[in-house]
Amino acid sequence: MRIDVLTLFPEMFTGVFGSSILGKAQDKGIVSLNTVNFRDFANNKHNTVDDTPYGGGGGMVLKAEPIFGAVEHLLGRQEEANAPFPSRKPRIILMCPQGKPFTQEIAQHLSDESHLIFICGHYEGYDERIREYLVTDELSVGDYVLTGGELPAMVVVDAVVRLLPGVLGNEQSAVTDSFSDGLLEYPHYTRPAEFRGWKVPDTLLSGHHAEIVKWRRKQSLERTLVRRPELLEQAELTAEERKWLASLASEREQ
């Protein structure tokens, strides 16, 4: 996979892209992570990338020209400036508070792509023509506003790259992550079996694989019920599981 990030602050990505899982994924040749300063594509002598909004109002708006120019450069586009984009192009993702809330399901879909381009904005917002005629997706990492799109882009890139085959040491890790099956992940334990009087559940020490699977499933269901009950509405559950959850919820209300 190739991932390009359009940003005014490429230095913000140096440590993140070069460390931990993302750094290892690049070393293995699984992903190529690149940053592009779209100020380099400004079409004026002062290299300005923003301007005041038509109609008035506070703040500055990112201009369309440098963003389009940077993307066209990445696509290796040789046509004249007004030519349409090719019918097949990478996913071009605008990081924006107005975007669709980012989820594990979206991360899984994006991990199937071969090329992703992220656009990180600043200031008051984007020229609307960027949304209308350039991007394929708008994503948000939460109902709050940050200084720019850099941190959200890092979050999405990390969530996507760790799903690529060969990135994690244990491929099963991504499969059992929270939200992968619509539920929160079950609790984990490791050595020692007893710490300060707190013991690991006997089931996990039993070596009985089928019972461990059942225990983990119930723990996942219960944790989701307690912490994120709204997730259960869309989860794929058996009739027996729904009955058990209803009984558990009733007990908690008493």
VEXDREN-2710 file (C-alpha; in Angstrom, 1 decimal):
% VEXDREN-2710
k/r/px/py/pz
1/MET/0.0/0.0/0.0
2/ARG/1.0/3.6/-0.7
3/ILE/-0.2/6.4/1.6
4/ASP/0.4/10.0/0.9
5/VAL/-0.5/12.8/3.3
6/LEU/-1.0/16.4/2.2
7/THR/-0.1/18.7/5.1
8/LEU/1.4/22.1/5.9
9/PHE/3.4/20.4/8.7
10/PRO/5.2/17.3/7.4
11/GLU/7.6/17.4/10.3
12/MET/4.7/16.3/12.6
13/PHE/4.7/12.9/11.0
14/THR/8.4/12.1/11.3
15/GLY/8.3/10.4/14.6
16/VAL/4.9/8.7/14.1
17/PHE/5.7/7.2/10.7
18/GLY/9.2/6.1/11.7
19/SER/8.3/4.4/15.0
20/SER/6.6/1.2/16.3
21/ILE/4.3/-0.7/13.9
22/LEU/4.3/1.9/11.2
23/GLY/8.1/2.0/11.1
24/LYS/8.3/-1.8/11.0
25/ALA/5.7/-2.0/8.2
26/GLN/7.8/0.4/6.1
27/ASP/10.9/-1.6/6.8
28/LYS/9.2/-4.8/5.6
29/GLY/8.1/-3.0/2.4
30/ILE/4.4/-3.5/3.2
31/VAL/3.5/0.1/3.1
32/SER/5.1/3.4/1.8
33/LEU/4.2/6.4/3.9
34/ASN/4.9/9.8/2.4
35/THR/4.2/13.4/3.2
36/VAL/3.6/16.3/0.8
37/ASN/3.7/19.9/1.8
38/PHE/0.9/21.4/-0.4
39/ARG/2.3/24.9/0.1
40/ASP/4.8/23.9/-2.6
41/PHE/1.9/23.9/-5.0
42/ALA/0.7/27.4/-4.3
43/ASN/0.4/29.5/-7.4
44/ASN/1.5/32.9/-6.0
45/LYS/4.8/34.4/-5.2
46/HIS/4.2/34.3/-1.4
47/ASN/3.2/30.7/-1.4
48/THR/-0.1/31.4/0.4
49/VAL/-2.5/28.5/0.6
50/ASP/-5.5/30.3/2.3
51/ASP/-7.6/33.4/1.7
52/THR/-10.6/35.2/3.2
53/PRO/-14.0/33.7/2.6
54/TYR/-16.4/35.1/0.0
55/GLY/-19.4/36.6/1.8
56/GLY/-17.4/37.6/4.8
57/GLY/-16.9/35.9/8.2
58/GLY/-14.0/35.1/10.5
59/GLY/-11.1/32.8/9.8
60/MET/-9.3/31.8/6.6
61/VAL/-10.2/29.2/4.0
62/LEU/-7.9/26.8/2.3
63/LYS/-7.6/27.5/-1.4
64/ALA/-8.5/24.9/-4.0
65/GLU/-5.5/25.4/-6.3
66/PRO/-2.7/24.0/-4.0
67/ILE/-4.7/21.0/-2.9
68/PHE/-5.7/20.1/-6.5
69/GLY/-2.1/20.7/-7.7
70/ALA/-0.6/18.4/-5.0
71/VAL/-3.0/15.6/-5.8
72/GLU/-2.5/15.9/-9.5
73/HIS/1.3/15.8/-8.9
74/LEU/0.8/12.5/-6.9
75/LEU/-1.3/11.0/-9.6
76/GLY/1.3/11.9/-12.2
77/ARG/-1.3/13.8/-14.2
78/GLN/0.0/15.2/-17.4
79/GLU/-3.3/16.6/-18.9
80/GLU/-4.2/20.2/-19.2
81/ALA/-5.3/22.0/-16.0
82/ASN/-9.1/21.7/-16.8
83/ALA/-9.1/18.1/-17.8
84/PRO/-11.2/15.7/-15.7
85/PHE/-9.6/13.3/-13.3
86/PRO/-9.2/9.7/-14.4
87/SER/-12.2/7.4/-13.7
88/ARG/-10.0/5.3/-11.5
89/LYS/-8.1/7.1/-8.8
90/PRO/-7.0/6.4/-5.2
91/ARG/-9.2/7.1/-2.2
92/ILE/-8.7/10.7/-1.5
93/ILE/-9.7/11.3/2.2
94/LEU/-10.5/14.7/3.7
95/MET/-10.0/14.8/7.4
96/CYS/-12.8/17.0/8.7
97/PRO/-15.1/17.4/11.7
98/GLN/-18.0/17.2/9.3
99/GLY/-17.0/13.8/8.0
100/LYS/-18.3/10.4/8.6
101/PRO/-17.3/9.0/12.0
102/PHE/-14.3/6.8/11.6
103/THR/-14.8/3.2/12.7
104/GLN/-13.0/-0.1/12.7
105/GLU/-15.2/-1.2/9.8
106/ILE/-14.1/1.7/7.7
107/ALA/-10.5/0.9/8.6
108/GLN/-11.0/-2.6/7.3
109/HIS/-12.4/-1.3/4.0
110/LEU/-9.5/1.1/3.6
111/SER/-7.0/-1.6/4.2
112/ASP/-8.1/-3.3/1.0
113/GLU/-7.0/-0.3/-1.1
114/SER/-3.6/0.0/-2.7
115/HIS/-3.3/3.8/-2.6
116/LEU/-4.7/6.3/-0.1
117/ILE/-4.3/10.1/-0.1
118/PHE/-5.1/12.1/3.1
119/ILE/-5.7/15.8/3.1
120/CYS/-5.1/17.6/6.4
121/GLY/-6.7/21.0/6.6
122/HIS/-6.1/24.1/8.9
123/TYR/-7.8/27.4/9.4
124/GLU/-11.5/27.9/9.1
125/GLY/-12.2/25.2/6.5
126/TYR/-11.8/24.1/2.9
127/ASP/-12.9/25.7/-0.4
128/GLU/-16.1/23.7/-1.0
129/ARG/-14.8/22.7/-4.5
130/ILE/-12.3/20.4/-2.9
131/ARG/-15.2/18.5/-1.3
132/GLU/-17.3/18.5/-4.4
133/TYR/-14.8/17.7/-7.2
134/LEU/-11.7/16.1/-5.6
135/VAL/-12.2/13.9/-2.5
136/THR/-13.8/10.5/-2.3
137/ASP/-14.3/10.4/1.4
138/GLU/-14.6/12.7/4.4
139/LEU/-13.7/11.3/7.8
140/SER/-13.9/12.5/11.4
141/VAL/-12.3/11.0/14.5
142/GLY/-14.8/12.5/16.9
143/ASP/-17.3/15.3/17.6
144/TYR/-14.7/17.9/18.5
145/VAL/-12.4/20.3/16.6
146/LEU/-8.6/20.2/16.5
147/THR/-6.1/22.7/15.2
148/GLY/-5.6/20.7/12.0
149/GLY/-6.1/17.3/10.3
150/GLU/-2.7/16.0/11.1
151/LEU/-3.5/14.1/14.3
152/PRO/-6.7/12.6/12.9
153/ALA/-4.8/11.4/9.8
154/MET/-2.2/9.7/12.0
155/VAL/-5.0/7.9/13.8
156/VAL/-6.6/6.6/10.6
157/VAL/-3.3/5.6/9.1
158/ASP/-2.3/3.7/12.2
159/ALA/-5.6/1.9/12.3
160/VAL/-5.5/1.0/8.6
161/VAL/-1.8/-0.1/8.4
162/ARG/-2.0/-2.5/11.3
163/LEU/-4.6/-4.5/9.4
164/LEU/-2.4/-5.1/6.4
165/PRO/-1.1/-8.7/6.1
166/GLY/2.3/-9.2/7.7
167/VAL/2.3/-6.0/9.7
168/LEU/1.5/-7.5/13.1
169/GLY/3.5/-10.3/14.5
170/ASN/0.3/-12.3/15.2
171/GLU/-2.3/-11.9/12.5
172/GLN/-5.0/-13.0/15.0
173/SER/-4.4/-9.9/17.0
174/ALA/-6.3/-7.7/14.5
175/VAL/-9.1/-10.2/14.2
176/THR/-9.9/-10.1/17.9
177/ASP/-9.5/-6.3/18.5
178/SER/-12.4/-4.4/19.9
179/PHE/-15.0/-3.4/17.3
180/SER/-13.7/-6.0/14.8
181/ASP/-16.9/-8.1/15.4
182/GLY/-19.0/-5.2/16.6
183/LEU/-18.2/-5.8/20.3
184/LEU/-15.6/-4.7/22.8
185/GLU/-12.7/-7.1/23.3
186/TYR/-12.6/-9.5/26.2
187/PRO/-10.1/-8.9/29.1
188/HIS/-6.6/-10.3/28.9
189/TYR/-4.2/-11.7/31.5
190/THR/-0.6/-12.8/31.5
191/ARG/2.0/-14.2/34.0
192/PRO/2.0/-14.4/37.0
193/ALA/-1.2/-16.3/37.6
194/GLU/-1.6/-14.5/40.9
195/PHE/-0.5/-10.9/41.6
196/ARG/-1.1/-9.3/45.0
197/GLY/-3.8/-11.8/45.7
198/TRP/-5.6/-11.2/42.4
199/LYS/-5.9/-14.4/40.4
200/VAL/-6.3/-15.1/36.7
201/PRO/-9.7/-16.7/36.0
202/ASP/-9.5/-20.5/36.3
203/THR/-11.0/-21.0/32.9
204/LEU/-8.0/-19.4/31.2
205/LEU/-5.6/-21.7/33.1
206/SER/-7.6/-24.8/32.3
207/GLY/-6.2/-25.5/28.8
208/HIS/-9.7/-26.3/27.7
209/HIS/-9.9/-24.4/24.4
210/ALA/-13.7/-24.6/23.9
211/GLU/-14.4/-23.3/27.4
212/ILE/-11.9/-20.5/26.9
213/VAL/-13.7/-19.4/23.7
214/LYS/-17.0/-19.5/25.5
215/TRP/-15.6/-17.5/28.4
216/ARG/-14.1/-14.9/26.2
217/ARG/-17.3/-14.5/24.2
218/LYS/-19.4/-13.9/27.4
219/GLN/-16.8/-11.5/28.7
220/SER/-16.9/-9.6/25.5
221/LEU/-20.7/-9.4/25.5
222/GLU/-20.8/-8.4/29.2
223/ARG/-18.2/-5.7/28.7
224/THR/-20.0/-4.3/25.7
225/LEU/-23.3/-4.3/27.7
226/VAL/-21.7/-2.3/30.5
227/ARG/-19.6/0.1/28.6
228/ARG/-21.1/0.5/25.1
229/PRO/-24.6/-1.0/25.1
230/GLU/-25.5/0.8/21.9
231/LEU/-23.1/-1.5/20.0
232/LEU/-25.3/-4.6/20.8
233/GLU/-28.1/-3.2/18.6
234/GLN/-26.0/-3.9/15.4
235/ALA/-24.0/-6.9/16.6
236/GLU/-24.6/-10.4/15.2
237/LEU/-25.9/-12.3/18.3
238/THR/-27.6/-15.7/18.7
239/ALA/-31.0/-16.0/20.3
240/GLU/-29.3/-17.6/23.3
241/GLU/-26.9/-14.7/23.7
242/ARG/-29.6/-12.1/23.5
243/LYS/-31.6/-14.0/26.2
244/TRP/-28.5/-14.1/28.4
245/LEU/-27.8/-10.4/27.9
246/ALA/-31.4/-9.6/28.8
247/SER/-31.1/-11.6/32.0
248/LEU/-27.8/-9.9/32.8
249/ALA/-29.2/-6.4/32.1
250/SER/-32.1/-7.2/34.4
251/GLU/-29.8/-8.3/37.2
252/ARG/-27.8/-5.2/36.9
253/GLU/-30.9/-3.0/37.2
254/GLN/-31.9/-4.7/40.5
END
